[in-house]
Amino acid sequence: MLMAHPAVLLELVEEYEALELLHARQGKAEVRRRMEDLAYTLCVSTGTRDVDAALAAARHRLPGAGVRDGSLLAG
């Protein structure tokens, strides 16, 4: 599967998150439509079927992503 460059994924995630906040405050239809467009692009870019999975997959591919709670460290 073809995967989007991490820089592209970062832009998509940041724009989606910003619009999510804006939509929560204003609830405008044009903001919702742009969010739907971004959700579709994120799903296609990550090979997922819903925006939550797409956001998680995109974040996983970003630089510095990884386990932060130490759960992979030997006990």
URNOR-V457968 format. One record per backbone hydrogen bond with DSSP energy under -0.5 kcal/mol. NH is the residue of the N-H (numbers start at 1). CO is the residue of the C=O. Records with the same first field share a line. If there is no record, write none. Layout:
NH->CO  CO
This chain:
4->45
8->5
9->5
10->6
11->7
12->8
13->9
14->10
15->11
16->12
17->13
18->14
19->15
20->16
21->17
22->18
23->19
24->20
25->21
26->22
27->22  23
32->28
33->29
34->30
35->31
36->32
37->33
38->34
39->35
40->36
41->37
42->38
43->39
44->40
45->41
46->42
47->43
48->43
54->50
55->51
56->52
57->53
58->54
59->55
60->56
61->57  58
62->58  59
65->62
73->70
